[in-house]
Amino acid sequence: MFGLGKRRTKLGKWLDARGIKQEWLIKKSGVSKGTMTNVCSEDGYMPSGTTIQKVIKALREVDPSVKANQFWDM
């Protein structure tokens, strides 16, 4: 089961609910593993605008309607 025992952000929970692995998002977005770990598990972490753009572009392959404000306070 996804997410058991892990701290998860809104993005992390979104990925888990869809059965999407962080590794997929790392490859699709070009964001480093360390940054992706923070983005998916650290609630207070605010990624750079460039990172947000890369992540949202990759997620839109799964859900074209996804928006950055679903995951971060913009």
Secondary structure, DSSP 8 states (H G I E B T S, - for coil): -TTTT----HHHHHHHHHT--HHHHHHHH---HHHHHHHHH-TT----HHHHHHHHHHHTTT-TT--GGGTS--
